[in-house]
């Protein structure tokens, strides 16, 4: 990201333009037909009179049940004479000019049908009964009055008309091909948006006993609604008060994906022209998936041939899964970009390893080794920061307990190489923090046949899939804001299954993990789309209206949709890559912590948390929603009223042959104490996140024991306002010893923590909120990070003694009070963390 000093302004060009006058070329207007005005004028005038008379006759003959809806005007058709001379449609809209009365339509252009080889251009015009004489006068003036240039008055309108006649229903038809003459069909009705337009159409439908949708599409100059009828039953529609302008065959193009292929290609090509790809050495999202179509126009500049790999032979994406995910990981949802006009530069790139075969599957026991093989290929090709995006899962053996696959992900994340072993996997050497990796993994999906009306219950009973329960992975669930219903009348009466801001019906949770001592998953949620339901037994989970737009593997310009936790995971991987690009010195553990720290619960989620009474109940909701939804802005930036402090630290927690925990870390934060005191009773939210990677044990033996799977654990605690530093250090000593002995612990003033230490100390990422007044927080700017034992301690391995561990500590302060600056006092008083010893026990 460029600094302010590097930014340059636009170039303002002055003094390089001058006025020039237009020159008239030739004596005639090439857009007006040269006709004999008197003969032509009489013919058009007479046709107009006959057309109006015929329209009045048809109006008088409509079904008596429609008497109250009888039209107060007539519709006529003006046909062109020659495709080279278009109709003067600008003259076909006129409002009344009475100064003392509200303006009303005198005559209106309803629609224009372009000329074809068989038919001339046609303009449908509605003429009010009240202003019919004024419209007829246009043609009388053509015959009797001249302009200052000695041309007939209104020549530009009348000369290009080849014929005038009364309108019939077929003249309203605007779709390709003829309308279906038999059978009952849905019709797309386009109306002038008058105050009574929808009411009048529905009255017409009721009188004729026709079905009409409750929903309508409100455009700037037209209102669109859908009506079910036979063609013959609509014949009198043009002669009623219904302000119909067009009839079309319903296509329901409510998303970019539903536009014509030509229109989609134009949007994709336009976006390609506006995008500048990132250079070769920037961070990348590496997809471990079904392959990626590298030649897609929106991907190829960001995915070099040398960055495309495979462990299964072929490179192409025959399952059309990796390609849509790559599009989301590079751009996010495409709709706003495709419809925009802004040029922009990308800040990260893509890599791909085809990990899944086109047919069949790997041996489930081999997935860990397959993942290690896939990870090695890009790392051997180029050195860069990368985020491994793995939106693929398998059914877990025992929900929540480590598997060979999840243990492999944990080992690879911690910088441990792995190999095969009779016991499961072999750890090849000790963890190398410099080789740590960030894995972003999907939580797994509720399948289509599993959808139920009570979607929350179904999600809660569907456990996170393998390997998404890995301790070190960033696990992504899905939520949704997409609740629109397709305008397609086939979906009349349908609704969105998931509520806006709630968990997506696609997403899985960790509420029924086999043991509650394993990590809370998912960590965060991203948009994963919704499911449509008829309210009974029918569900549609892949409609474009409730999905996110991305690229498609069909060809090099194709657009498509994606949904569920795969789509959510790809979007989260994009945020992680942007964090690496913005903060190149951040570790993978830090970036994982940053995405969780930046997440916020939606109002729907927060209401659920606020509606329960205990921290255990909040933990259950955390296993559904994670910590909420991060945004690009919240991940990448602070503000004066919401500032995040990031510390990356390492220390040796266990020493000597007895492997005792002898040290912890004490962080004196650059606390804005005076500003907090000045806030007094005003609300302040403190958020603390501790992120680190554990080394997993290599075999399945003892995985049910809490401390036998992770190499170690870390905990954080905050000094309370009334404690001295010595009091705080003593309390940390007591609580560290109590946890080692298996005794329940509690932090100072535990009721102020939203989740509490007994709930948050699971897995290898711990987060909590402290909500209270600024005055209460003013003297609490000291945080301790202390260790607890894992298999390193209990196995007493010589090669793990005296090993340093590293972690990221993220602390943020936020207030909604206006005019408060928390950022400046923090920025001016930064201090390094200090080390404090824990006396041997």
NUBA-185227 format. One record per residue: residue in one letter; x, y, z of N, C-alpha, C in turn. Coordinates in steps of 0.1 Angstrom, whole numbers, plus 5000, padded with zeros to 4 digits. Layout:
residues N
AXYZXYZXYZ
...
//
This chain:
residues 841
X500949885000500050005000500950125000
X500750214991501550334990501250435002
X502350495006502150595017501650725011
X501150815020500650935015501751015008
X502951005011504051075005504251024990
X503850904988504050844974502850874965
X501750924971500550944963500651064954
X500151054942500151164932498751204929
X498551334926497151384922496951364907
X495651394903495351394889496051514882
X496251494869496851604861495751694856
X495751814860494751914855495251984843
X494551964831495052024818494252154816
X495052264814494452404813494852464799
X494052554794494352634783494652564770
X494152444767494352374755493152344747
X492052434749490852414741490452544736
X489652544724489152664718487852644712
X487052754710485752734704485852734689
X485052644683484852644668483352634665
X482952694654481552694650481252574641
X480052514643479652404633479452464619
X479752394609479452434596478352344590
X477452414583476352334577476852274564
X476652144563477052074551475852034543
X475752084530474652054521473452134525
X472352114517471152194519470052124526
X470051984527468951914533469351844546
X468351784553468651714565468651564561
X469751494562469851354557468951264565
X468451304577467551214585466051234582
X465751324573464251344570464051314556
X462951224554462651184540462151304532
X462551304519462151404510460851354503
X459651404508458351364503457551484498
X456551454490455651564485454651584497
X454751694504454151714517452651704516
X451951764506450551764506449951624504
X450451554495449951414493450251324505
X451551334510451951254521451151294534
X450951434536450251474548448851434548
X448151444537446651404536446551254540
X447451174534447351024536447550994551
X448551054557448851024572447751084580
X447151204577446051254585444851164584
X444551114572443351034571443550894578
X444750844577445050714585444950734600
X445350854604445250884619443750884623
X442950954615441450954618440850814618
X441250734608440650604608441150514620
X442450534623443050454634442350494647
X442150624650441450664662440050604663
X439350614652437950564651437950414654
X438850344648438950194650439250164665
X440150234671440550214685439350244694
X438550344691437350374699436350264698
X436250204686435350094684435749974692
X437049944692437549824700437349854715
X437549974719437350004733435949994737
X434950024729433550014732433149864733
X433849774726433449634726434149544736
X434849604746435549514755434449454764
X434949344771434049274780433349364790
X432049354792431349434802431849434816
X432549324820433049314833434249414835
X434649474824435749574825435349714823
X434049744824433449874821434249984830
X434449954842435150054851436550074848
X437149984839438549994836438650034821
X437550084815437650124801438650244799
X439450234789440450334787439950474785
X440750574789440450714787441350774776
X441750684767442650734756442650614746
X443450644735443550534725445050514722
X445350394717446650364713446750344698
X447750414692447850404678449350364675
X449550314663450850274658451350354647
X452550414648453150484638454250394632
X454150364619455150274613456050364604
X457350324604458250394596458150354581
X458750434572458650404558459950344553
X461050374559462350334554463250324566
X464050214567464950194579465950304579
X466250374568467250474568466750604574
X465450614576464850734582464050704594
X464750704606464050664618462950764622
X461950704630460850794634461350894644
X460651004645461051114654460351094667
X460950994675460250954687460251064698
X461151164697461251274707459951354707
X459151354696457951434695456751354701
X456951234705455851144709455551134724
X456251224731455951244746455551384748
X454351414754453951544757453151554769
X453451644778452651664790451751794788
X450651794795449751914794450552044799
X450052154794450752284797449852384804
X448752334810447952424818448752474830
X448852604832449652664843448952644856
X447652644856446952634869446452494873
X446852394865446452264868447752174869
X447752064876448851974876449051914862
X450351894859450651834846450051694844
X449451664833448951534829449551494816
X449551364813450051314801449051354790
X449551414779448751444767448851334757
X450051294754450351174746451651114750
X451850984750452950924755453550814746
X454850804745455450704737455450574746
X454850474742454850354750456050264748
X456250234735457450144732457750164717
X458950124714459450124700459949984696
X459549934685459949804680460849834668
X462149794669463049824658462649754645
X463149804634462849754621463549614619
X462949524612463549404607463549394592
X464049294586463949274572462549264567
X461649214576460249194572459349304577
X459649374587458749474593459449604595
X458649714594459249854596459349884611
X460049984614460050034628458650074632
X458350044644456950084649457050154663
X456250254664456150334677454750324682
X454550274694453250274700453050394708
X451950474705451750594712450350594718
X450250634731448950654737448550794737
X447350824732446850964731445650974740
X445751074749444651094758443451144751
X442251104755440951154749440951314750
X441451364762441351504764442151584755
X443351524750444251604742444351544728
X443351464724443351404710443351514700
X442651614702442551724691443951784689
X444651804700446051864699446951774691
X446751644693447651544686447251544671
X445951554668445551554654446051684647
X446151794655446551924650447951914644
X448851834650450151814645450151784630
X449251704626449151664612448451764603
X447451834609446851944602447852054600
X448752084610449752194608450752154597
X451052024596451951984586451452024572
X450152014570449452054557449352204555
X449152274566448752414564449752524569
X450752484576451652584582453052554578
X453852664577455252654572456152714583
X457452664583458452724592459152844586
X459952914593460753034587461552984575
X462052854575462852804564461952754553
X460652774554459652734543459552584542
X459652514554459352374554458052354561
X457352244558456052214566456352204581
X455452254589455552244603455552094607
X456352054617456451924622456851824611
X457651874602458151794591459051674596
X459851704606460751594611459951484617
X458751504622457851394627457151324616
X456451404607455451344598456051284586
X457151344581457751294568458251154569
X458751104580459250974581458250864584
X457050904587455950804590455450744577
X455450604576454950544564453550504565
X453050474577451650444579451250464593
X449950494596449350504609448150414610
X448050334621446850244622446550234637
X445450164640445150134654445950024659
X446150014672447049914678446149794682
X446849674682446349554687447349494697
X446949394704447849334714449149304709
X449249244697450549204691451549314690
X451049434689451949554688452749574701
X452149524712452849544725453949444726
X454049334718454949224720456349274716
X457349254726458649304724459749194724
X459349064726460348954727460548904713
X461648824711461948764699460948654695
X460648644683459648544679458248574682
X457248504677455848544680455448494694
X454448554700453948514713453248384711
X453348294722452648164721451148194720
X450448134709449048164707448148074714
X448647954719447847864727448447834740
X447647784749448047754763448147874772
X448247834785448347934795449847964799
X450248084799451648114802451748234811
X452948254816453248374823453748484813
X453248604815453548714806454248824815
X455248884809455948994816455249124811
X454549194820453849314817454649434821
X454949524812455649654815454549764815
X454549844826453649944828454250084830
X453550184826453950324830453750334845
X454750384852454650384867453750494872
X452450484870451550584875451150544889
X450450634897450050594910449150474911
X448350454901447350354901447750234892
X448950224887449350124877449149984882
X449749954893449649814898448149784903
X447549884909446149864914445249834902
X445449904891444649884879444849754872
X446149714871446449584865445849474874
X445949484887445349374895443849374895
X443249494893441749494891441449424878
X442149444868441949384855442049234856
X443149184864443349044866442248984874
X441749054884440649004892439348994883
X439149094875437949084867437948974857
X439148944852439348834842439648704848
X439848694862440148574869441548524865
X442548614865443848574861444748594873
X445848514873446848524883447848634880
X448148714891449248814889450048814902
X451348834900452248824911452148944920
X452348914933452349024943453549114942
X454649054937455949134936455949204923
X456649314923456849394911458249454911
X458749474899460049534897459949674894
X460449764902460249914901461449974894
X461350004882462450074874462250224874
X463250294868463050434868461850484860
X461650424849460550474840459450364837
X459650254843458650144841458550064853
X457349994855457049904865456749764858
X457449664863457349534856456649434866
X455649364861454849264869454549154860
X454149034866454048914859452548864860
X451948824849450548784849450448654841
X449548564846449448434840448048424832
X448148394819446948404811447148334798
X446048314790446248284776446448404768
X446948394756447048514747445748574744
X444748484741443448534737442748614748
X442948574761442348644772442848784774
X443948824767444548954769444249044758
X443449004748443249084736442749224739
X441949244749441349374752442149454761
X443349404765444249484775444549624769
X444949644756445249774752444149874752
X442949834755441749924754441249944768
X442049924778441649944792442550054798
X442250084811443050194817444350134822
X444650004821445949954825447050024816
X447950094823448950164815450050084809
X449649974802450649884796451449944785
X452749924785453549974774454149854766
X454449744772455049634765454549504771
X454649394763454549254768455749184763
X456349104773457549024769457348884775
X458148804769458348664774459148674787
X458748624798459548634810460848564809
X461948634812463248574813463848594827
X463348684835463748694848465248714850
X465848804842467348824843467548924855
X467548864867467748944879469148954884
X470048874878471448874881472248884868
X473448924869474348924858474448794851
X474348684858474448554853473348524844
X472148594846470948564838470848654826
X471848744824471848824811472148734800
X472048784788472448714776473948684776
X474348584770475748554770476548664764
X476048734754476748844748476948954758
X475948984766476049094776477049054787
X476948924791477948884801479348894796
X479648854784480948864778481449004778
X480549094774480949244773481349294787
X480549254797480849294811482249234815
X482449114812483749054816484949114809
X484749144796485849204788486149344793
X485049414797485249554802485949554815
X485649454824486349444837487849414835
X488149324825489549294822490349414819
X489749504811490449624807490649724818
X489849714829490049804840490849754852
X491349624851492149564861493649564858
X494449604868495849594867496349484876
X496949374871497349264880498449304888
X498649224899499749254908501049184902
X502249234907503449174902503749034908
X504848974904505048834906505248804921
X505848894929506348854942505448884954
X504248934950503348974961502648844967
X501948854978501348734984500348674974
X500048544976499148474967498148384976
X497048364970496148264975496348134967
X496748024974497047904967495847804970
X495247774959494047684959494447544959
X494047464969494147324970492747264967
X492447234954491147214950491047124938
X490147154929489947064917490647124904
X491647214907492247284896491647414892
X492247494884491747624880491947644865
X490947694859491047724844491947854843
X493247834841494147944841493948044830
X493347994819493148084807491948174808
X491148164818490048254819490548394819
X489848484812490248624809490448694822
X489648664833489748744845490748684855
X491348574851492348504860493748504855
X493948494841495248454836496348554839
X496048684840497048774843497548764858
X496748694866497148684880497548544884
X497548454874497848314876498848264866
X500148274869501148234859501148084856
X501548044844501647904841502547824851
X503547894856504447824865503847804879
X502747874882502047864895500847774894
X500747694884499647594882500247454884
X499847374893500447244896499247144898
X499747014898498746904900499546794906
X498846724915499346594921498546474915
X497646504906496746394901496846384885
X497846454880498046444865497546564857
X496246564855495646674847495646804855
X495546914847495547044853494147114852
X493347074842492147154840491047124851
X490147214853489147214863487847144857
X487847014857486646954851485446954860
X485646974873484546974882483947114884
X484547214878484147354879483947394894
X484947374902484847414916486047504919
X487247464916488347544919488347684911
X487847684899487847804891486947914898
X485647884901484847984908485448024921
X486047934928486747974941487848074939
X488648044928489748134925489248274921
X488148284914487548414911487148494924
X486548424934486248494946487448524954
X488448444954489648474962490448584956
X490348614943491048724936490248854937
X488948844935488148964934487148984945
X486748874952485548884959484348874950
X483048884955481848884946482048974935
X481748934923482049004911480949114907
X479749104912478649194907479049334908
X479549394919479749534920480949574910
X481849484908482949514899482549514884
X481749414881481249404867480349524863
X479549574873478649684870479249814872
X480449824877481149944880481949994868
X482650104870483450164859484850204864
X485150174876486350214882487550124878
X488650184875489850104872490550084886
X491149964888491749934900492949834898
X493749834908494949744908494749634919
X495049514915495049404924496349404932
X496249344944497449344953497949204957
X497349104952497748964954497548884942
X498048764942497948674930497348544934
X497348454924496748324926497748214923
X497648104930498347974927497247864927
X497547754921496647644921497347514921
X496947424930497347284930496147194929
X496047124918494947034916495146914925
X494346904935494546804946493546694945
X492346714939491346614938491346554924
X491146424923491046364910489746394904
X489646384890488346414883487346314887
X487746194889486846084893487346014905
X486345964913486745894925487345984936
X488145934945488646014956489945944961
X490646014969491845954976491345864987
X492245784991492045705004491945805015
X490845805023490745895034491945905043
X492545795045493745785054494945865047
X494845885034496045945027495846095026
X494746155030494546295027495546385033
X496046345045497146425051498346435043
X498846315038500046315030499746375016
X498546365011498246434998498346585000
X497846635011497846775014499346825015
X500146745022501646785023502246785009
X501946685001502446684987502046804979
X500746844981500246964974500847094978
X501147104991501747224997503147234992
X503847124990505247134987505447194973
X504547174963504747214949504947364948
X504047444952504247584951505347644959
X505647584971506747634979508047604973
X508147494965509447464958509547554945
X508547614941508547694928508947834931
X508347904941508648044943508448074958
X509348164963509248204977508348334978
X507248324984506348434986505448404998
X504848505004503848485013502648425006
X502048325012500848265006499848215016
X498648215012497548165020496948035013
X496947925020496447805014494947805016
X494147805005492747795005492247655002
X491647595012491247455010489747435012
X488847465002487447455004486947315001
X487547215006487247075004487247005017
X486246925019486046855032485646715030
X485646635041485146495041484446475054
X483546365054482846335066483746295077
X483546355089484446325100484146185106
X485146125112485045995119484346015132
X485046095141484446135154484446285154
X483246345152483146495151483946565162
X484846655157485646735166486946685170
X487146545170488346495174489346495162
X490646515165491546515154491546395145
X491746405132491946305123493346305117
X493646205109494946215103495046335094
X493946375087494046485079494146615087
X493246635097493346755105494646775112
X495246655117496546665123497646705114
X497446655101498446695091498346845088
X497146905088497047045086497647115097
X497447075109498047135121499547135120
X500047015116501547005116502047095105
X501447095093501947185082501847325086
X500747365093500647505097501747545107
X502147455115503147485125504547485119
X504747445107506047435101506747305103
X505947205104506447065106506146985093
X507246925088507046835077506446705082
X505746635073505046505078505346395068
X505246275072505446155064504546045069
X504545935063503745825066504245755078
X503345685086503745615098502745505101
X503145395107502245295111501245345121
X501645445128500745505138499845615132
X500045645120499145755113500045845105
X500645945111501546025104502846035112
X503946075105505246095112505546235111
X505946295123506446435123507946435120
X508246495109509646495104510346615109
X510846615122511546725127510646815136
X511246905142510546995151509947115143
X508947185149508347295142509347405139
X509147455127510047575122509147695121
X509147785130508247905129508347975116
X509647975110509848045098509147975086
X508747855088508047775077506547765080
X506047835090504647825093503747865081
X502547815081501647835070500247865075
X499547945067498147975071497247895062
X496347805068495347735060494047795063
X493247825053491847875054491047755048
X490147705057489447575054487947595056
X487247535047485747555048485247455059
X484147505065483547425076482747305071
X482447295058481647185053480247235052
X479547165043478147205039477047105043
X475947165047474647085048474247065033
X474046935030473746905016472246925013
X472046935000470646964995469546875001
X469846745002468846655007468646665022
X469546745028469446765043468746895047
X468346975038467747105042466347075049
X466147165059464847155066464347295069
X463047305072462447435075463147505087
X463447425097464247475108465647465105
X466147565097467547555092468547565103
X468247645113469247665124469447525131
X468347455134468547325140469247225132
X469047235119469747145110471247185110
X471547305109472947355110473647305123
X472947325134473447295147473747145149
X472947065142473046915143474046865132
X474646945124475446905113476946945117
X477746845121479046885126480046925116
X480947015119482047065111482746935105
X483146945093483746825086485246835086
X485846715083487246695083487846765071
X488946845072489746875083489547005090
X488347065089488047195094488147215109
X488247105116488347115130489847115135
X490747135125492147145128492347275137
X493247255147493447365157494047485151
X494947465142495647585136495047645124
X494047585118493347635106492447755110
X492247845100491247945101490047875094
X489047845102487847765097486747865094
X486147855082485147955077483847895076
X482847945082481447905080480748015071
X479547995069478748075060477548145067
X477448275064476148345068475648405055
X474548475056473948525044473248655046
X473348745036472448865036471548855023
X471648745016470848735003469548675006
X468448755005467148705008466148734998
X466548784986465648814975465048694970
X463848704964463048594958463048624943
X463348524935463348544920461948594916
X461948684906460748734900460048624891
X460748524888460148414880458848364887
X457748374880456448334887456448194892
X457448104888457547974893457847974908
X458348094913458748104927457648184935
X456548214929455448284937455148204949
X455148264960454848204973456048144980
X457148144973458448094979459048204988
X460048164996460748255005462148215007
X462948295012464348265016464348185029
X465048075029465047985041465748055053
X466948115050467748185060467348325061
X467348385073467048525076468348605073
X468148735069469248815066470048835078
X471448825077472348835088472448715097
X471848605093471848485101472748385095
X473048265101473748165095473148115082
X473948085072473448035060472947895062
X471847855055471347715057472347615052
X473447655045474447565040475447525050
X475547605061476747595070476647495081
X477847435085477947345096478447415108
X478347345120478747405133479447305141
X479947345153480647255162479847225175
X478447235174477747225186477647075191
X477846975182477746835186479146775184
X480146845186481546785187481446675198
X482246575195482146455205482746495219
X483546595219483946655232484046805232
X483646865242483547015242484947075246
X485946995247487247055250488047085238
X487447055226488147075213487747215208
X488447265198488347405195486947445190
X486647575192485347635187485547665172
X484647605165484647625150483147655146
X482947735136483947805127484547925135
X485647975130486248095136485448225131
X485148225118484448345113483448295103
X482648385098481648355087481848455076
X481648415064481548505052480348465044
X479948555034478748535026478848395019
X477748315022477748185016476448155009
X475648255007474348235000473248175008
X472148165002470848125009470248005002
X469147965006468347855001466947904999
X466347874988464947904985464047794989
X462847824995461947714999460547754996
X459747644992458247664990457547665003
X458247655015457547645028457147505032
X457447415023457047275027458247175025
X458347115014459347015012460347045000
X460147154993460947184982461947294985
X463247264982464347354985465247374972
X465647494970466547524959467747594965
X468947534964470147594971471147654962
X470847664949471947714940471347814930
X470247884934469747984924470648104924
X470948164913471848284912471348394921
X470048414923469648524931470148514946
X470348394951470748374964472248314965
X472948344955474348304954475248424951
X476548404951477548514948478148494934
X478348604927478848594913480348574913
X480748494903482148464902482448414888
X483648374885483948324872483548174871
X483548124859483147984856484147914847
X484247784848485247714841484747664827
X483547704823483047664810483847704798
X484247834799485147884788485848004794
X486548084786487448184791486848314794
X485548334792484848454796483648424805
X483348294808482148254814482048314829
X480848344832480448394846479548284852
X479548274865478648184871478448224886
X477948124894477548154908478248054916
X478448084929478947994939478248024952
X478247924961477547944974478147844984
X477647844996477947755007479347795012
X479947705021481147745028482347745019
X482347685007483447694998483547844993
X482447904989482448044985482948134997
X482448105009482848185020484348175023
X484848055022486248025024487148105014
X486748105002487548174991487548324994
X486448384999486448525002487348555015
X487348465024488148485036489648475032
X489948385023491348375018491848495012
X490948565004491248694998491648795009
X490848805020491148895030492448865037
X492748745038494048705044495248745035
X495048725022496148765013496348915013
X495248995014495349135015495949185027
X495749115038496449145051497949125050
X498349015043499748985041500349105032
X499549145022500049245013500249385020
X499249415029499249535037500349535048
X500449425054501349415066502349295063
X503349315055504249205050505049145061
X505149205073505949155084505049065093
X503749055091502848975099503048825097
X503148755107503248605106501848545102
X501848425097500548355095499648345107
X500248325119499448325131498748455133
X499548565130499048705132497848725122
X498048685110496948715100495748635104
X495948515108494748435113494048505124
X494848555134494248625145493648755141
X494148825131493648955126492248935120
X492048835112490748815106489648785117
X490048705127489048675137488848805146
X489948875149489848995157488949095150
X489049105137488249205129486849175127
X486449045130485049005128484049065138
X482849095133481849145142480549065139
X479749035149478548975148477549065141
X476749015132475649095126474649125137
X473749215135472649245145471849125149
X471549035139470848915142471648825151
X472948805148473748725157473848785171
X474148915171474348975184473048965193
X471948975186470648955194470548815200
X471048715193471048585198471948575211
X473148635210474048635221473448705233
X472848825231472248905241471048835248
X470448745240469248685245469448565254
X470748525256471048415265471648465278
X471648385289472048435302473448395306
X473848275302475148225307476248225297
X477448225301478648215292478648085285
X478147975291478147845284477147855272
X476047925274475147935263475748025252
X476548125256477148205246478248125238
X478848035245479847945238479147855228
X477947815231477147735221476847815209
X476447945211476248025199477548055192
X478648065199479948085193480247965183
X479847845187480047735179479147735167
X478247815166477347835154477847945145
X478148065151478448185143479948215143
X480848145151482148195153482148335158
X483148415155483148555160482548655150
X481848605140481148695131481748715118
X481548825112481948855098482948965097
X484148935092485149045090484949115077
X485249245076485249315063486649355059
X486849395047488149435042488649555051
X487749645053488149765061488549735075
X487749645081488049615095489349535096
X489649455086490949375086492149465084
X492049555075493149635071493449765078
X492449815085492649945091492049965104
X492650065112492050115124491450255121
X490950315132490450455131490750515144
X490450645145490650715158489750665169
X488650615165487650565175487750415177
X488450345168488650195169490050165165
X490850135175492350115172492749975176
X493449915168493949775171495449785173
X495949725184497449715186497849565184
X498849545177499349415173500749395179
X500949285186502249245191502549105186
X503749085181504248955177505448925187
X505348815194506348785204506648645205
X507848605211508248475213509048465226
X508948345232509648325245509748175247
X510648135256510847995260510047975273
X508847905272508047885284508447775293
X509047665287509347545295510847525295
X511447505306512947495307513347375316
X514547325314515147215322514547085320
X515146985326514746845324513346815330
X513046895340511746885346510646945338
X511047025328510047085318509047165325
X509447245335508547335342508347465334
X507147515336506847645330507447755340
X508447815335509247915344508948055340
X508348085328508248225324506848245318
X506448365319505348415311505648555306
X504848615298505048745292504148845298
X504648965301503849075306503849185296
X502749225291502649325280502149455286
X503049555287502549695291502149765278
X500849775276500349835264500449985264
X500550045253500550195252499150245254
X498750245267497350265270496950405270
X495850445264495350585264494550615276
X495250605288494550615301493850745303
X494450855299493750985301492550995293
X492550955281491350965272490250875278
X490650755283489650665288489050725301
X489850795309489250855321488250965317
X488651045307487751155302486451095297
X486450975292485250915287484250885299
X484850865311483950845322483050725320
X481750745322480850625321480550585307
X481050655297480750615283481350475280
X480550405271480950265268482150255260
X482950155264484150115256484249965255
X484549915243484749775241486249745239
X486749655248488049595246487949455240
X488749435230488749295224490249255225
X490449125230491749065230491748935223
X492748915214492948795207494348745208
X494448615211495748545212495748435202
X496748445193496748345182498148285182
X498248145182499548075181499247945174
X500247875170500147745164500747635173
X499947525175500447415183501147315173
X501947225179502447115172501646995176
X500946925167500146815171500946685174
X500346605182501046475184500846385171
X501746295170501746225157500846105156
X500246055167499445935166498045965172
X497145865170495845885175495745845190
X496745785195496645745209496445865219
X495445855227495345965237494746095232
X494246095220493646225215492446275224
X491846185231490746225239491146305252
X492446285256492946365267493246505263
X492946595271492946735267494346785264
X495346745271496646795269497546705261
X497046595255497846505248497946525234
X497146615228497146645214498046765211
X497846885217498646995214500046995222
X501047055215502347055221502347145234
X501547245234501447345245500247425243
X499947505253498847605252499347735258
X498647845254498847975260497548035265
X497648125274496448195280496748345281
X495748425281495948565284495048605296
X495548715302494748775313494948925314
X494048995318494049145319494149185334
X495049275336495049345350493749415352
X493249395364491949465368492349605373
X491349705372491649845376492149855391
X491749765399492149775413493349705417
X493949625408495149545412496449625410
X497349605418498749655415499449555406
X500549595401501249505392501649375399
X502149395412502549275420501349185422
X500149245425498949165427498649085415
X498749155403498349095391499348975388
X500648995389501548885387501348765396
X500948795409500648685418499448605413
X498448675409497248615404497448525392
X498248575383498648495371499348365375
X500248375385500948255390499948155395
X499048205403498048115409497148045399
X496748125389495848065379496547975370
X497748005366498547915358498747785365
X499047785378499247665385497947585386
X496847655389495547585390495147515377
X495447575366495047515353495947395351
X497247405354498147285352497647165361
X497047205372496547095381495147055378
X494547115368493147075364492047135372
X492347245379491347315387490747425378
X489447445379488847555371489347685376
X489647775366490147905369489248015365
X489548135369488748255365489548375365
X489348465356490148585355489548685365
X490348795367489848905375488648965369
X487648995378486349055373485748975362
X485548835363485248755352483848795346
X482948855353481648885348481748985337
X482849065336482949165326483449105312
X483948985312484248915300483048855293
X482948875280481748825274481648675273
X482748605271482848465271483348405283
X484448465288485048415301486148315298
X487148305308488248225306487948075305
X486948025312486547885311485947845298
X485547945290484947915277485947945266
X486748045267487548085256488848005254
X489247935265490647875264490547735257
X490047735245489947615237490747635224
X491347525219492047545207493347625208
X493747685197494947765197494747905193
X493447955194493148095192492148125203
X492448225211491548265222491148415220
X489848435221489448575220488248605230
X488248725234487148765243486948915242
X485748955247485349095247485149135262
X485549255265485349325277484549455274
X483349465280482549575277482249655290
X482449775290482249855302482550005299
X482850075310483050225309484550255307
X484750365301486150405299486850425312
X486250475322486850495335487350365341
X486550255339486950125344488150065337
X488350105325489450045317490750135318
X490650245323491750345323492950285329
X492850205340494050155347494250005345
X493849955333493849815331494749785319
X495749855316496549845304497749745305
X497549635312498549535314497949395311
X498649315302498149185298499249085299
X498948975306499848865307499548755297
X500548695292500448575284501248465290
X500648355295501348255302501048115296
X501948015298501847885291501147785300
X500647685293500147565300500747445292
X500847335299501547215293500747145283
X501447085274500846985264501746865264
X501746805252502546675251504046705252
X504446825248505846865250506246835265
X505446885274505746885288505646735293
X504546675289504246545295505146425289
X505546445277506446345271507846365275
X508246485279509546525283510646485272
X510246515260511146495249512346585249
X513546535248514746615249514746715238
X514246685226514346775215513346885215
X512446885225511446985227511747075239
X512747045247513147125258513747255254
X513447365260513947495258513647545244
X512547495238512147555225511347675227
X511547785219510747905220509347875213
X508347945218507047945211506748095208
X506048115197505748245193504148265192
X503748385193502348415193502048555189
X500848585185500448715182499348755192
X499548875197498548935207497949055200
X496649055199495949175193494949225203
X495049355205494249425215493649545208
X492349565209491749675203490849745213
X490649875212489749955220488850025210
X487550035214486550095205485550165213
X485150285209484050355215483150415204
X481950435207480950495197480850645200
X481550695211481450835214482050915203
X481451025198481951105188483051195193
X483951235184485051325187486151275196
X486151145198487151075207488351025199
X489551055203490751005196491450915205
X491350785203492050685210493450655203
X493450685190494650645182495850725186
X495750855186496950935188497750905201
X497150905212497950875224498550735224
X498050645217498650515216499850515207
X499750585196500750595186502050665191
X501850755201502950835206503650775218
X503150665223503850605235504050455235
X504350405223504550265221505750215230
X505550105237506550035244506649885240
X507949825242508049685240507549605251
X507149485249506749405261507949365269
X507649335282508749295292508549155296
X509549095301509448955306509448945321
X508548865326508548845341508548695344
X509248655354509448515358508248465367
X507948335364506948265373507848185383
X507748205396508548125405508247975404
X509247895405509047745404508047705415
X507247605411506247545421506747415426
//
